Amino acid sequence: MLKDFTTFKIGGPARILVRVSHVDELKSLNFVRDKYFILGGGSNVLFADEGFDGTVIKIEILDIELQGSTLIAGAGESWDGVVKYAVEKNLWGLENLSGIPGTVGGAVAGSIGAYGQSLSQTLSWVEVFDVQTGEIKRLNNQDCEFGYRESIFSKNSAQVIIRAAFLLSQIAKPDLSYKDLSSLAAASIQEIREAVLEIRKNKFPDLAVEGTAGSFFKNPVVGKEEAIELQKKYPDMPTFVLPETGQIKIPLAWLLDHVLNIKGMRMGGARLFEKQPLVIVADKNCSSKDVITLSQFVQTQVKENFKIIVEPEVKII
């Protein structure tokens, strides 16, 4: 059952499930004749209760190596494990991304970011398997077409990530722009990691207790003029400049909590998490339909009240 391979703990059977630990195993698969889905750690996906009528390819390619200040990791490595490794080596650039669940491949595909840092700022290259040609290619940062929570990989599953390289810094480069980190002015890289882990612990559900895919929605991104108009209506609303594009990110959680007041709202077995309404939490017997119904309600409310289109960050399969 696919629920056993996702942090939402939701999803029926796959027609075929293949676990890939080496690139040669990718080469042996016939991608042309079957519908397929590439799965990493399952931390950003919601499968239907009916399952998936195709092949789910779970990437479990492992390896971590260091070449100077460049850290190279297999796509199946735990993302947080890679961050922990970098911090232990005193290499800067990933520490604010501590605690994000999932794999390296999923992190690259989803163009993750948190607490002032984004993966795209340090990624040097990605090695991919092209399912159409059977070739292994290397893409540089620009080739990946990183945007806010998207990349060429999130739009095109024909490029399967094998491994990724991150150019880190031996020189201390703390990013403490996030308000909850601002008191750590003289912090070490380990202290920053520990602070981020504590923040996430207080904002996200315990995966050992409840199902979730973390932030279910993307924060809406608007132009400067639209952001100014929103701040005229809601002067206390914070805004953030995206490092990837320079556009303005509107904190959806703030709108859901301070304006719509729907934090904690429940529909069936799904609810908006009490500590962070961007997060949808699934009870033990929650269905995918419960999650989708709640997410659509949120999207409708935001559109009607703020004229803003909200998109899911989680892949709904």
Number of C-alpha atoms within 10 A of each C-alpha: 16 22 19 13 17 23 23 30 27 27 23 18 19 19 12 13 18 16 14 15 17 15 17 10 11 21 16 9 14 11 15 9 8 12 11 20 16 18 24 26 24 24 24 24 24 25 23 19 18 12 17 22 14 16 17 20 18 19 27 22 22 16 13 16 11 14 9 10 16 18 21 21 25 27 30 26 23 23 26 20 18 22 24 19 15 23 21 11 13 19 22 22 27 28 29 28 24 24 20 21 21 23 27 29 31 27 24 26 22 23 25 20 21 15 18 17 23 21 21 22 18 18 24 19 19 25 19 22 21 17 18 11 9 13 11 17 14 15 14 14 17 11 12 20 14 23 16 21 18 17 19 18 21 17 10 10 15 17 20 23 29 26 24 23 23 23 19 21 17 12 10 12 13 19 18 18 12 14 9 12 19 12 11 14 11 10 15 15 23 14 14 22 21 16 19 22 18 13 15 14 12 12 16 21 21 11 15 7 10 14 24 28 26 25 20 23 20 18 21 15 24 14 11 14 10 12 19 15 11 15 15 11 9 13 10 10 17 12 15 15 14 17 16 18 11 12 16 21 20 22 17 19 20 18 18 19 17 14 12 14 12 19 20 17 15 17 16 15 17 27 23 24 23 18 15 20 27 27 24 28 28 27 17 14 12 20 20 23 15 16 25 18 13 19 23 14 12 20 16 15 17 18 13 10 11 11 10 16 14 20 14 16 19 17 15 12 13
